[in-house]
């Protein structure tokens, strides 16, 4: 317990960015999911979950429908999910997840960001040991179901941490962290037991956070912001300890 909480504090939903950036990111994920498992959310659990994410982000219904339709459009781009791993300045590990229709373009851009900001792009798999790949679900509390009871119930489905939290936009919610491979089991349990799923995603939680100075953080933030602004980049994770963590 505790590392997921530190991760949550550190990121503070920063990567959701502005609204249009969020819509683009979720839209790509919806297109990829619809292409892989079909356009019907009733028979495609991953698509169903992403449509919940779209709803939580106030994504317009017609934008969601266009993203689903794109999966069956022969003339549309065929997105591939790719990861890039490297080190920023001061030894900070950075894990980049992208969805791109042109890997040559994307890898060239990502490499240039690392190089221009004092870092270096590594080989795929080089940082896997530094991050835990997790499922993260945000659900509404349910009347009559306490945190202890919920934790005991969900431990058999792969959940290893629960956090009761509150957000200005989402209101009160419970964050559930579980294994990457347990995503479908957790989703199935929540749906079958009538829990309202606000959103769900995959996250990479650093095993160890590294201290940096204010000046170093400012330099690293320039690299992280450049990566997050790239239209092909979906998520950026790092192991830099934030200023406000105790």
VEXMIKE-351298 format. One record per atom (N, C-alpha, C): x, y, z; residue in one letter; residue number from 1. Coordinates in steps of 0.02 Angstrom, whole numbers, plus 50000, padded with zeros to 5 digits. Atoms other than C-alpha are relative to their C-alpha. Example, Ala and Ser with C-alpha at 12.3 -4.5 7.8 and 13.67 -1.06 7.14 Angstrom:
VEXMIKE-351298
<<50045,49941,50000>,'a',1>
<<50615,49775,50390>,'a',1>
<<50045,50060,50000>,'a',1>
<<49958,49941,49997>,'s',2>
<<50684,49947,50357>,'s',2>
<<49961,50055,50037>,'s',2>
***
This chain:
VEXMIKE-351298
<<50042,49940,50000>,'x',1>
<<50000,50000,50000>,'x',1>
<<50044,50063,50000>,'x',1>
<<49965,49937,49996>,'x',2>
<<50057,50178,49971>,'x',2>
<<50030,50025,49936>,'x',2>
<<49967,49976,50060>,'x',3>
<<50152,50182,49807>,'x',3>
<<49951,50026,49948>,'x',3>
<<50051,49977,50047>,'x',4>
<<49995,50198,49702>,'x',4>
<<49975,50069,50021>,'x',4>
<<50023,49936,49975>,'x',5>
<<49940,50342,49813>,'x',5>
<<50051,50054,49983>,'x',5>
<<49949,49952,50018>,'x',6>
<<50107,50429,49787>,'x',6>
<<49998,50017,49926>,'x',6>
<<50005,49991,50073>,'x',7>
<<50089,50403,49600>,'x',7>
<<49942,50046,49984>,'x',7>
<<50060,49961,50013>,'x',8>
<<49913,50475,49603>,'x',8>
<<50013,50073,50018>,'x',8>
<<49986,49932,49979>,'x',9>
<<49971,50628,49699>,'x',9>
<<50047,50034,49950>,'x',9>
<<49950,49971,50043>,'x',10>
<<50119,50655,49584>,'x',10>
<<49972,50022,49933>,'x',10>
<<50024,49984,50067>,'x',11>
<<50022,50654,49422>,'x',11>
<<49942,50050,50001>,'x',11>
<<50055,49952,49993>,'x',12>
<<49865,50747,49478>,'x',12>
<<49961,50011,49935>,'x',12>
<<50038,49998,50062>,'x',13>
<<49778,50707,49315>,'x',13>
<<50032,50045,49947>,'x',13>
<<49967,49955,50047>,'x',14>
<<49907,50813,49224>,'x',14>
<<49996,49976,49928>,'x',14>
<<49995,50025,50067>,'x',15>
<<49916,50699,49075>,'x',15>
<<49934,50005,49961>,'x',15>
<<50063,49992,50036>,'x',16>
<<49731,50724,49035>,'x',16>
<<50001,50064,49959>,'x',16>
<<49991,49939,50039>,'x',17>
<<49783,50896,48976>,'x',17>
<<49936,50038,49988>,'x',17>
<<50060,49962,50017>,'x',18>
<<49659,51010,48893>,'x',18>
<<49949,49954,49968>,'x',18>
<<50056,50041,50022>,'x',19>
<<49492,50948,48830>,'x',19>
<<50011,49968,49932>,'x',19>
<<49991,50028,50068>,'x',20>
<<49536,50928,48646>,'x',20>
<<50054,49946,50000>,'x',20>
<<49946,50051,49995>,'x',21>
<<49696,50832,48691>,'x',21>
<<49971,49936,50029>,'x',21>
<<50031,50058,49969>,'x',22>
<<49593,50716,48801>,'x',22>
<<49956,49963,49951>,'x',22>
<<50045,50030,50049>,'x',23>
<<49464,50686,48666>,'x',23>
<<50039,49962,49947>,'x',23>
<<49958,50033,50051>,'x',24>
<<49600,50644,48539>,'x',24>
<<50027,49934,50027>,'x',24>
<<49971,50060,49970>,'x',25>
<<49681,50519,48658>,'x',25>
<<49948,49945,50008>,'x',25>
<<50052,50050,49990>,'x',26>
<<49520,50431,48705>,'x',26>
<<49972,49976,49933>,'x',26>
<<50026,50019,50066>,'x',27>
<<49460,50434,48525>,'x',27>
<<50044,49948,49966>,'x',27>
<<49954,50050,50029>,'x',28>
<<49615,50340,48467>,'x',28>
<<49991,49932,50035>,'x',28>
<<50008,50062,49963>,'x',29>
<<49592,50211,48605>,'x',29>
<<49934,49965,49981>,'x',29>
<<50065,50027,50020>,'x',30>
<<49409,50188,48555>,'x',30>
<<50006,49968,49931>,'x',30>
<<49991,50027,50067>,'x',31>
<<49457,50163,48372>,'x',31>
<<50039,49934,50002>,'x',31>
<<49959,50061,49994>,'x',32>
<<49591,50034,48418>,'x',32>
<<49959,49943,50030>,'x',32>
<<50041,50051,49966>,'x',33>
<<49471,49941,48535>,'x',33>
<<49945,49974,49954>,'x',33>
<<50054,50020,50046>,'x',34>
<<49330,49940,48406>,'x',34>
<<50027,49958,49943>,'x',34>
<<49969,50038,50055>,'x',35>
<<49447,49876,48271>,'x',35>
<<50019,49930,50025>,'x',35>
<<49977,50064,49973>,'x',36>
<<49512,49737,48384>,'x',36>
<<49942,49955,50022>,'x',36>
<<50053,50041,49971>,'x',37>
<<49349,49680,48465>,'x',37>
<<49930,50011,49973>,'x',37>
<<50065,49987,50029>,'x',38>
<<49208,49747,48358>,'x',38>
<<49969,50063,50026>,'x',38>
<<50028,49935,49983>,'x',39>
<<49101,49905,48363>,'x',39>
<<49942,49999,50050>,'x',39>
<<50056,50005,49954>,'x',40>
<<48967,49839,48482>,'x',40>
<<50025,49997,50072>,'x',40>
<<49975,50000,49930>,'x',41>
<<49003,49888,48664>,'x',41>
<<49971,49943,50043>,'x',41>
<<50029,50054,49961>,'x',42>
<<48887,49750,48727>,'x',42>
<<50042,49936,49996>,'x',42>
<<49958,50060,50009>,'x',43>
<<49006,49618,48659>,'x',43>
<<50075,50016,50001>,'x',43>
<<49930,49979,49998>,'x',44>
<<49168,49718,48675>,'x',44>
<<50012,50037,50066>,'x',44>
<<49990,49969,49934>,'x',45>
<<49212,49749,48859>,'x',45>
<<50048,50059,50001>,'x',45>
<<49951,49946,50001>,'x',46>
<<49363,49857,48820>,'x',46>
<<49969,50063,49970>,'x',46>
<<50034,49943,50030>,'x',47>
<<49260,49970,48707>,'x',47>
<<49949,50029,50049>,'x',47>
<<50049,49978,49950>,'x',48>
<<49125,49978,48840>,'x',48>
<<50033,50043,50054>,'x',48>
<<49963,49963,49948>,'x',49>
<<49253,50036,48968>,'x',49>
<<50024,50068,49974>,'x',49>
<<49975,49938,50028>,'x',50>
<<49325,50168,48852>,'x',50>
<<49943,50050,49988>,'x',50>
<<50058,49955,50008>,'x',51>
<<49151,50237,48817>,'x',51>
<<49981,50030,50068>,'x',51>
<<50010,49972,49933>,'x',52>
<<49135,50259,49007>,'x',52>
<<50051,50056,50013>,'x',52>
<<49949,49949,49993>,'x',53>
<<49299,50355,49005>,'x',53>
<<49981,50063,49961>,'x',53>
<<50022,49944,50042>,'x',54>
<<49231,50464,48864>,'x',54>
<<49945,50040,50035>,'x',54>
<<50055,49967,49964>,'x',55>
<<49075,50500,48966>,'x',55>
<<50027,50040,50059>,'x',55>
<<49971,49966,49942>,'x',56>
<<49179,50546,49119>,'x',56>
<<50037,50064,49979>,'x',56>
<<49963,49942,50026>,'x',57>
<<49280,50667,49011>,'x',57>
<<49954,50049,49963>,'x',57>
<<50049,49958,50035>,'x',58>
<<49119,50745,48941>,'x',58>
<<50012,50003,49925>,'x',58>
<<49988,50004,50072>,'x',59>
<<49165,50689,48766>,'x',59>
<<49933,49994,49964>,'x',59>
<<50065,50002,50035>,'x',60>
<<49021,50723,48645>,'x',60>
<<49986,49932,49969>,'x',60>
<<50020,50066,50025>,'x',61>
<<48923,50570,48590>,'x',61>
<<50018,49991,49926>,'x',61>
<<49984,50007,50072>,'x',62>
<<48949,50606,48404>,'x',62>
<<50074,49991,49988>,'x',62>
<<49928,50009,50005>,'x',63>
<<49137,50614,48432>,'x',63>
<<50018,49927,50014>,'x',63>
<<49991,50071,49984>,'x',64>
<<49130,50441,48512>,'x',64>
<<49979,49957,49941>,'x',64>
<<50026,50040,50056>,'x',65>
<<49025,50374,48369>,'x',65>
<<50046,50004,49939>,'x',65>
<<49953,49993,50056>,'x',66>
<<49148,50443,48240>,'x',66>
<<50063,49957,50011>,'x',66>
<<49941,50041,49984>,'x',67>
<<49292,50357,48330>,'x',67>
<<49987,49926,49990>,'x',67>
<<50018,50070,50012>,'x',68>
<<49199,50191,48324>,'x',68>
<<49995,49986,49926>,'x',68>
<<50009,50009,50073>,'x',69>
<<49153,50214,48141>,'x',69>
<<50068,49998,49964>,'x',69>
<<49934,49997,50030>,'x',70>
<<49335,50251,48101>,'x',70>
<<50033,49931,49997>,'x',70>
<<49971,50067,49997>,'x',71>
<<49378,50072,48149>,'x',71>
<<49980,49957,49941>,'x',71>
<<50024,50040,50057>,'x',72>
<<49277,50004,48003>,'x',72>
<<50009,50037,49933>,'x',72>
<<49989,49960,50060>,'x',73>
<<49325,50141,47879>,'x',73>
<<50066,49979,49967>,'x',73>
<<49940,50025,50034>,'x',74>
<<49447,50069,47751>,'x',74>
<<50050,50055,49984>,'x',74>
<<49955,49944,50018>,'x',75>
<<49518,50241,47712>,'x',75>
<<50032,50034,50061>,'x',75>
<<49974,49966,49940>,'x',76>
<<49556,50288,47893>,'x',76>
<<50068,49971,50020>,'x',76>
<<49934,50022,49977>,'x',77>
<<49724,50274,47978>,'x',77>
<<49995,49938,50044>,'x',77>
<<49997,50061,49959>,'x',78>
<<49772,50109,48057>,'x',78>
<<50050,50011,50056>,'x',78>
<<49957,49984,49943>,'x',79>
<<49840,50149,48230>,'x',79>
<<50031,49937,50030>,'x',79>
<<49965,50053,49964>,'x',80>
<<49970,50039,48314>,'x',80>
<<50022,50029,50068>,'x',80>
<<49978,49979,49934>,'x',81>
<<50008,50048,48500>,'x',81>
<<50073,49980,50010>,'x',81>
<<49928,50010,49993>,'x',82>
<<50194,50066,48533>,'x',82>
<<50025,50035,50063>,'x',82>
<<49970,49969,49941>,'x',83>
<<50299,50102,48687>,'x',83>
<<50072,50019,49986>,'x',83>
<<49931,49978,50005>,'x',84>
<<50462,50198,48699>,'x',84>
<<50026,50011,50071>,'x',84>
<<49972,49995,49933>,'x',85>
<<50578,50195,48848>,'x',85>
<<50068,50035,49998>,'x',85>
<<49936,49964,50000>,'x',86>
<<50721,50309,48894>,'x',86>
<<50012,50034,50066>,'x',86>
<<49982,49963,49940>,'x',87>
<<50807,50416,49022>,'x',87>
<<50004,50074,49983>,'x',87>
<<49992,49928,50006>,'x',88>
<<50787,50602,49041>,'x',88>
<<50063,50021,50036>,'x',88>
<<49941,49978,49962>,'x',89>
<<50923,50710,49118>,'x',89>
<<49993,49981,50074>,'x',89>
<<49997,50015,49929>,'x',90>
<<50976,50671,49297>,'x',90>
<<49976,49929,50017>,'x',90>
<<50015,50071,49988>,'x',91>
<<50938,50485,49275>,'x',91>
<<49927,49984,50012>,'x',91>
<<50071,50014,49991>,'x',92>
<<50749,50499,49275>,'x',92>
<<49974,49955,49944>,'x',92>
<<50027,50048,50049>,'x',93>
<<50665,50351,49189>,'x',93>
<<49933,50026,49974>,'x',93>
<<50061,49975,50033>,'x',94>
<<50528,50397,49064>,'x',94>
<<49972,49946,49954>,'x',94>
<<50034,50051,50039>,'x',95>
<<50403,50275,48988>,'x',95>
<<49946,50035,49958>,'x',95>
<<50046,49966,50045>,'x',96>
<<50306,50337,48836>,'x',96>
<<49957,49949,49964>,'x',96>
<<50047,50042,50037>,'x',97>
<<50150,50254,48764>,'x',97>
<<49971,50041,49943>,'x',97>
<<50024,49963,50059>,'x',98>
<<50098,50303,48588>,'x',98>
<<49950,49957,49960>,'x',98>
<<50044,50032,50049>,'x',99>
<<49962,50262,48461>,'x',99>
<<50012,50037,49935>,'x',99>
<<49978,49966,50061>,'x',100>
<<50026,50300,48287>,'x',100>
<<49985,49962,49936>,'x',100>
<<50007,50031,50065>,'x',101>
<<49995,50268,48104>,'x',101>
<<50065,50005,49960>,'x',101>
<<49935,49993,50033>,'x',102>
<<50177,50306,48064>,'x',102>
<<50055,49996,50053>,'x',102>
<<49951,50010,49947>,'x',103>
<<50305,50232,48183>,'x',103>
<<50066,50036,49985>,'x',103>
<<49938,49966,50018>,'x',104>
<<50451,50307,48086>,'x',104>
<<49998,50073,50022>,'x',104>
<<50008,49930,49979>,'x',105>
<<50384,50482,48116>,'x',105>
<<50002,50006,50076>,'x',105>
<<50007,49994,49927>,'x',106>
<<50341,50450,48298>,'x',106>
<<50065,49988,50036>,'x',106>
<<49937,50014,49966>,'x',107>
<<50505,50370,48350>,'x',107>
<<50051,50055,49988>,'x',107>
<<49954,49945,50014>,'x',108>
<<50602,50510,48263>,'x',108>
<<49984,50060,50044>,'x',108>
<<50021,49944,49958>,'x',109>
<<50501,50641,48357>,'x',109>
<<50019,49988,50073>,'x',109>
<<49987,50016,49930>,'x',110>
<<50516,50553,48525>,'x',110>
<<50075,50002,50014>,'x',110>
<<49927,49999,49991>,'x',111>
<<50704,50527,48502>,'x',111>
<<50027,50072,50002>,'x',111>
<<49976,49931,50003>,'x',112>
<<50727,50711,48458>,'x',112>
<<49983,50037,50065>,'x',112>
<<50018,49967,49937>,'x',113>
<<50634,50767,48616>,'x',113>
<<50050,49981,50055>,'x',113>
<<49952,50023,49950>,'x',114>
<<50747,50659,48725>,'x',114>
<<50068,50033,49989>,'x',114>
<<49933,49974,50015>,'x',115>
<<50906,50716,48637>,'x',115>
<<50006,50075,50013>,'x',115>
<<49997,49928,49992>,'x',116>
<<50864,50902,48637>,'x',116>
<<49996,50022,50073>,'x',116>
<<50009,49981,49929>,'x',117>
<<50824,50900,48823>,'x',117>
<<50046,49960,50046>,'x',117>
<<49948,50030,49958>,'x',118>
<<50977,50805,48883>,'x',118>
<<49987,49928,50021>,'x',118>
<<50015,50069,49985>,'x',119>
<<50906,50629,48883>,'x',119>
<<50020,49954,49944>,'x',119>
<<49985,50048,50053>,'x',120>
<<50921,50472,48778>,'x',120>
<<49946,49946,49997>,'x',120>
<<50050,50052,50010>,'x',121>
<<50799,50347,48705>,'x',121>
<<50035,49932,50004>,'x',121>
<<49970,50066,49991>,'x',122>
<<50834,50167,48758>,'x',122>
<<49965,49948,49958>,'x',122>
<<50031,50055,50036>,'x',123>
<<50785,49997,48693>,'x',123>
<<49936,49978,50035>,'x',123>
<<50064,50022,49972>,'x',124>
<<50612,49923,48717>,'x',124>
<<50012,49946,50052>,'x',124>
<<49992,50048,49946>,'x',125>
<<50600,49829,48881>,'x',125>
<<50052,50019,50051>,'x',125>
<<49945,49980,49956>,'x',126>
<<50745,49921,48962>,'x',126>
<<49976,50029,50067>,'x',126>
<<50025,49970,49938>,'x',127>
<<50635,50005,49093>,'x',127>
<<49944,49959,50033>,'x',127>
<<50056,50039,49975>,'x',128>
<<50507,49868,49123>,'x',128>
<<50007,49985,50074>,'x',128>
<<49989,50018,49930>,'x',129>
<<50585,49822,49291>,'x',129>
<<49990,50059,50047>,'x',129>
<<50007,49941,49958>,'x',130>
<<50566,50001,49354>,'x',130>
<<49927,50021,50012>,'x',130>
<<50071,49981,49995>,'x',131>
<<50376,50012,49332>,'x',131>
<<49956,49938,50006>,'x',131>
<<50051,50052,49997>,'x',132>
<<50229,49904,49383>,'x',132>
<<49943,50020,49954>,'x',132>
<<50055,49987,50046>,'x',133>
<<50098,49893,49245>,'x',133>
<<49935,49981,50036>,'x',133>
<<50059,50010,49958>,'x',134>
<<49930,49912,49334>,'x',134>
<<49935,50019,49963>,'x',134>
<<50067,49979,50020>,'x',135>
<<49744,49922,49300>,'x',135>
<<49976,50050,50053>,'x',135>
<<50028,49952,49953>,'x',136>
<<49659,50073,49378>,'x',136>
<<49927,50013,49982>,'x',136>
<<50072,49986,50008>,'x',137>
<<49470,50085,49400>,'x',137>
<<49980,50053,50050>,'x',137>
<<50032,49952,49954>,'x',138>
<<49376,50232,49474>,'x',138>
<<49926,49985,50000>,'x',138>
<<50071,50020,49993>,'x',139>
<<49205,50184,49541>,'x',139>
<<49965,50044,50052>,'x',139>
<<50039,49966,49949>,'x',140>
<<49065,50264,49639>,'x',140>
<<49993,49956,50062>,'x',140>
<<50014,50039,49940>,'x',141>
<<49047,50210,49821>,'x',141>
<<49929,49973,49995>,'x',141>
<<50065,50033,50003>,'x',142>
<<48900,50092,49842>,'x',142>
<<49971,49995,50070>,'x',142>
<<50033,50003,49935>,'x',143>
<<48775,50105,49985>,'x',143>
<<50003,49930,50029>,'x',143>
<<49999,50064,49966>,'x',144>
<<48798,49966,50110>,'x',144>
<<50062,49958,49989>,'x',144>
<<49938,50037,50013>,'x',145>
<<48969,49914,50046>,'x',145>
<<50059,50041,50025>,'x',145>
<<49943,49964,49970>,'x',146>
<<49115,49969,50156>,'x',146>
<<50065,49984,49964>,'x',146>
<<49935,50009,50032>,'x',147>
<<49296,49985,50100>,'x',147>
<<50032,49933,50019>,'x',147>
<<49970,50063,49978>,'x',148>
<<49353,49836,50205>,'x',148>
<<49968,49941,49966>,'x',148>
<<50035,50056,50032>,'x',149>
<<49219,49722,50135>,'x',149>
<<50017,49997,49925>,'x',149>
<<49985,49997,50071>,'x',150>
<<49254,49781,49958>,'x',150>
<<50071,49974,49986>,'x',150>
<<49931,50022,50008>,'x',151>
<<49440,49752,49980>,'x',151>
<<50006,49924,50006>,'x',151>
<<49999,50072,49991>,'x',152>
<<49413,49575,50044>,'x',152>
<<49970,49963,49940>,'x',152>
<<50033,50031,50057>,'x',153>
<<49298,49537,49899>,'x',153>
<<50043,50004,49937>,'x',153>
<<49964,49988,50062>,'x',154>
<<49408,49610,49763>,'x',154>
<<50071,49972,49999>,'x',154>
<<49932,50027,49998>,'x',155>
<<49573,49537,49821>,'x',155>
<<50007,49937,49958>,'x',155>
<<50001,50061,50041>,'x',156>
<<49524,49375,49735>,'x',156>
<<49998,50014,49925>,'x',156>
<<50005,49981,50071>,'x',157>
<<49502,49470,49571>,'x',157>
<<50062,50039,49977>,'x',157>
<<49937,49968,50020>,'x',158>
<<49676,49547,49572>,'x',158>
<<50010,50071,50025>,'x',158>
<<49992,49932,49973>,'x',159>
<<49646,49713,49662>,'x',159>
<<50047,49998,50061>,'x',159>
<<49954,50000,49944>,'x',160>
<<49790,49754,49780>,'x',160>
<<50003,50067,50038>,'x',160>
<<50003,49937,49962>,'x',161>
<<49751,49933,49833>,'x',161>
<<49936,50038,49984>,'x',161>
<<50060,49959,50007>,'x',162>
<<49594,50037,49863>,'x',162>
<<50012,50067,50034>,'x',162>
<<49992,49934,49972>,'x',163>
<<49593,50224,49893>,'x',163>
<<49934,50038,49995>,'x',163>
<<50061,49959,50000>,'x',164>
<<49442,50328,49944>,'x',164>
<<50021,50071,49987>,'x',164>
<<49976,49934,50020>,'x',165>
<<49460,50496,49860>,'x',165>
<<49943,50044,49977>,'x',165>
<<50050,49952,50023>,'x',166>
<<49370,50651,49801>,'x',166>
<<50032,50047,49950>,'x',166>
<<49975,49957,50053>,'x',167>
<<49389,50761,49648>,'x',167>
<<49948,50053,49984>,'x',167>
<<50047,49945,50016>,'x',168>
<<49313,50928,49597>,'x',168>
<<49952,49981,49944>,'x',168>
<<50041,50018,50057>,'x',169>
<<49250,50856,49434>,'x',169>
<<49961,49935,50012>,'x',169>
<<50031,50066,49992>,'x',170>
<<49214,50675,49483>,'x',170>
<<49959,49993,50064>,'x',170>
<<50032,50009,49935>,'x',171>
<<49156,50701,49662>,'x',171>
<<50034,49944,50038>,'x',171>
<<49971,50054,49961>,'x',172>
<<49183,50558,49784>,'x',172>
<<50005,49936,49958>,'x',172>
<<49991,50062,50037>,'x',173>
<<49253,50398,49710>,'x',173>
<<50049,49955,50036>,'x',173>
<<49951,50048,49974>,'x',174>
<<49354,50242,49751>,'x',174>
<<50046,49981,49942>,'x',174>
<<49951,50022,50050>,'x',175>
<<49514,50206,49654>,'x',175>
<<50022,49930,50017>,'x',175>
<<49980,50069,49991>,'x',176>
<<49552,50022,49631>,'x',176>
<<50061,49986,49956>,'x',176>
<<49940,50019,50038>,'x',177>
<<49727,49967,49579>,'x',177>
<<50007,49924,50000>,'x',177>
<<49991,50073,50005>,'x',178>
<<49755,49790,49516>,'x',178>
<<50051,49984,49946>,'x',178>
<<49953,50021,50050>,'x',179>
<<49866,49688,49403>,'x',179>
<<49977,50017,49930>,'x',179>
<<50016,49986,50071>,'x',180>
<<49875,49731,49218>,'x',180>
<<49959,49943,49970>,'x',180>
<<50033,50059,50029>,'x',181>
<<49821,49554,49174>,'x',181>
<<49932,49986,50032>,'x',181>
<<50064,50012,49965>,'x',182>
<<49674,49563,49296>,'x',182>
<<49945,50050,49979>,'x',182>
<<50047,49948,50020>,'x',183>
<<49587,49707,49206>,'x',183>
<<49930,49972,49985>,'x',183>
<<50065,50027,50020>,'x',184>
<<49448,49601,49128>,'x',184>
<<49963,49968,50058>,'x',184>
<<50033,50031,49942>,'x',185>
<<49414,49505,49289>,'x',185>
<<49971,50053,50046>,'x',185>
<<50024,49946,49957>,'x',186>
<<49398,49666,49389>,'x',186>
<<49939,50034,49968>,'x',186>
<<50055,49968,50035>,'x',187>
<<49287,49746,49257>,'x',187>
<<49937,49956,50004>,'x',187>
<<50057,50046,49999>,'x',188>
<<49175,49592,49252>,'x',188>
<<49967,49999,50068>,'x',188>
<<50027,50000,49932>,'x',189>
<<49155,49588,49442>,'x',189>
<<49960,50064,50013>,'x',189>
<<50033,49935,49987>,'x',190>
<<49112,49774,49451>,'x',190>
<<49934,50006,49963>,'x',190>
<<50061,49995,50041>,'x',191>
<<48985,49764,49310>,'x',191>
<<49946,49952,50026>,'x',191>
<<50049,50050,49977>,'x',192>
<<48902,49604,49375>,'x',192>
<<49971,50016,50069>,'x',192>
<<50023,49983,49933>,'x',193>
<<48887,49677,49550>,'x',193>
<<49973,50071,50006>,'x',193>
<<50036,49936,50002>,'x',194>
<<48810,49842,49497>,'x',194>
<<50039,50061,50023>,'x',194>
<<49961,49940,49983>,'x',195>
<<48954,49961,49532>,'x',195>
<<50004,50046,49940>,'x',195>
<<49993,49951,50054>,'x',196>
<<48959,50121,49431>,'x',196>
<<50073,50014,49987>,'x',196>
<<49930,49988,50019>,'x',197>
<<49126,50127,49340>,'x',197>
<<50004,50070,49968>,'x',197>
<<49992,49932,50028>,'x',198>
<<49175,50309,49311>,'x',198>
<<50050,49998,49943>,'x',198>
<<49949,50005,50051>,'x',199>
<<49332,50269,49214>,'x',199>
<<50047,49942,50017>,'x',199>
<<49950,50053,49989>,'x',200>
<<49467,50137,49192>,'x',200>
<<50057,50011,49951>,'x',200>
<<49942,49991,50043>,'x',201>
<<49642,50137,49120>,'x',201>
<<50056,49955,50024>,'x',201>
<<49939,50035,49980>,'x',202>
<<49813,50056,49123>,'x',202>
<<50052,50053,50018>,'x',202>
<<49950,49952,49978>,'x',203>
<<49950,50146,49218>,'x',203>
<<50065,49963,50015>,'x',203>
<<49935,50028,49982>,'x',204>
<<50135,50118,49251>,'x',204>
<<50025,50038,50061>,'x',204>
<<49982,49969,49936>,'x',205>
<<50181,50150,49432>,'x',205>
<<50073,49986,50015>,'x',205>
<<49928,50011,49987>,'x',206>
<<50366,50177,49471>,'x',206>
<<50012,49963,50065>,'x',206>
<<49982,50038,49940>,'x',207>
<<50445,50057,49595>,'x',207>
<<50037,50043,50050>,'x',207>
<<49960,49958,49957>,'x',208>
<<50557,50193,49663>,'x',208>
<<50001,50071,49972>,'x',208>
<<50001,49931,50023>,'x',209>
<<50540,50381,49654>,'x',209>
<<50067,50034,50016>,'x',209>
<<49935,49968,49992>,'x',210>
<<50696,50487,49629>,'x',210>
<<49992,50074,50017>,'x',210>
<<50000,49930,49979>,'x',211>
<<50728,50653,49715>,'x',211>
<<50034,50043,49947>,'x',211>
<<49968,49952,50043>,'x',212>
<<50767,50804,49607>,'x',212>
<<49994,50069,50031>,'x',212>
<<50004,49931,49976>,'x',213>
<<50800,50987,49641>,'x',213>
<<49949,50038,49960>,'x',213>
<<50048,49958,50036>,'x',214>
<<50683,51126,49587>,'x',214>
<<50025,50016,49930>,'x',214>
<<49971,49984,50065>,'x',215>
<<50802,51172,49446>,'x',215>
<<49999,49939,49954>,'x',215>
<<50002,50061,50039>,'x',216>
<<50815,50992,49388>,'x',216>
<<49928,49984,49977>,'x',216>
<<50070,50013,50016>,'x',217>
<<50626,50974,49394>,'x',217>
<<49977,50045,49942>,'x',217>
<<50019,49953,50054>,'x',218>
<<50605,51128,49283>,'x',218>
<<50026,49975,49933>,'x',218>
<<49971,50028,50061>,'x',219>
<<50721,51050,49154>,'x',219>
<<49962,49939,49977>,'x',219>
<<50037,50062,50017>,'x',220>
<<50632,50882,49161>,'x',220>
<<49930,50015,49976>,'x',220>
<<50069,49983,50020>,'x',221>
<<50461,50963,49148>,'x',221>
<<49996,50022,49927>,'x',221>
<<49999,49978,50070>,'x',222>
<<50511,51040,48981>,'x',222>
<<49998,49939,49954>,'x',222>
<<49999,50061,50040>,'x',223>
<<50548,50866,48912>,'x',223>
<<49932,49964,50005>,'x',223>
<<50064,50034,49991>,'x',224>
<<50389,50789,48987>,'x',224>
<<49944,50036,49962>,'x',224>
<<50052,49962,50034>,'x',225>
<<50281,50929,48918>,'x',225>
<<50006,49992,49924>,'x',225>
<<49990,50009,50072>,'x',226>
<<50358,50911,48745>,'x',226>
<<49974,49932,49978>,'x',226>
<<50025,50068,50016>,'x',227>
<<50321,50724,48746>,'x',227>
<<49924,49998,50002>,'x',227>
<<50073,50003,49992>,'x',228>
<<50142,50748,48807>,'x',228>
<<49964,50041,49947>,'x',228>
<<50031,49958,50052>,'x',229>
<<50108,50880,48674>,'x',229>
<<49999,49965,49932>,'x',229>
<<49997,50034,50065>,'x',230>
<<50151,50760,48532>,'x',230>
<<49934,49965,49986>,'x',230>
<<50067,50026,50017>,'x',231>
<<49992,50707,48441>,'x',231>
<<49997,49924,50000>,'x',231>
<<49999,50073,50000>,'x',232>
<<50048,50524,48435>,'x',232>
<<50006,49971,50070>,'x',232>
<<49988,50024,49932>,'x',233>
<<50087,50511,48621>,'x',233>
<<49934,49997,50040>,'x',233>
<<50060,50010,49960>,'x',234>
<<49949,50440,48731>,'x',234>
<<50012,50012,50074>,'x',234>
<<49984,49995,49929>,'x',235>
<<50032,50430,48902>,'x',235>
<<50075,50007,50011>,'x',235>
<<49930,49994,49980>,'x',236>
<<50195,50478,48985>,'x',236>
<<50005,49986,50075>,'x',236>
<<49989,50017,49929>,'x',237>
<<50254,50400,49149>,'x',237>
<<50074,50010,50017>,'x',237>
<<49930,49988,49979>,'x',238>
<<50411,50440,49249>,'x',238>
<<50008,49983,50074>,'x',238>
<<49988,50016,49929>,'x',239>
<<50493,50406,49417>,'x',239>
<<50029,50058,50038>,'x',239>
<<49978,49940,49964>,'x',240>
<<50528,50585,49469>,'x',240>
<<49954,50013,50060>,'x',240>
<<50040,49984,49941>,'x',241>
<<50472,50624,49646>,'x',241>
<<49978,50073,49996>,'x',241>
<<50027,49933,50006>,'x',242>
<<50360,50776,49649>,'x',242>
<<50016,50043,50061>,'x',242>
<<49981,49951,49948>,'x',243>
<<50391,50932,49752>,'x',243>
<<49956,49995,50062>,'x',243>
<<50046,49998,49944>,'x',244>
<<50236,50914,49861>,'x',244>
<<49994,49934,50037>,'x',244>
<<50003,50064,49965>,'x',245>
<<50266,50732,49913>,'x',245>
<<50044,50003,50062>,'x',245>
<<49963,50001,49937>,'x',246>
<<50321,50703,50090>,'x',246>
<<50045,49939,50002>,'x',246>
***
